[in-house]
Amino acid sequence: MLPHRTFLDVRTASRFFCAFLVVLLGVSATAVATTKDSVQIDAVKAAFVFNFAKFTMWPEHRLQDAEAAIVFCLHREDLDHRAAKDLERQKIDKRSVTVRILETESDIRGCHLLFLSLSLSRAETGTLVEQSKQENVLLISDMPGFAERGGHIALVTEKNRFRFKINLESTIDCGLKLSSKLLQLADIVTTSEP
């Protein structure tokens, strides 16, 4: 299991820390959008994804090799490529981060985390959640209703502010543990009936 520390160079650390603080302090998504539009929003989303990973513990069998990288998987159209490349410069407890671009969301084998922006039906989300249980993959998305459909973490915009929802039951069923620090900041939801 990973301790909750990260080692970053000073400039990168300050950029990610500022982005995460901006989000946690509720800076308006609209204000962020006016500075550098979607590229800036993607950088904030990438900071969220990185911090979600930082506060997640995977089962020991997923990280047996002390040299193994944490694999962040993204659908090919999700997040700006510069934001994804910034993730690859990070480390989580001395482990490097590797970004893998997927052609389809169904091939999650080898991923530790999957971020999706595309819309999935309830059935497609259910299939992905079942796959994540077998592979112990943390599922994160910004699509509406994702956590309520069984996804693990949903990044949402409410009243022009970024927030996140966690489906704790679904996350536990997947064999993942989330830090209490992360849970304190989240809205906890459960899977709703179709």
Order of alpha helices (4+ residues) and beta strands (2+ residues): alpha-alpha-beta-beta-alpha-beta-beta-beta-alpha-beta-beta-beta-alpha-beta-alpha-beta
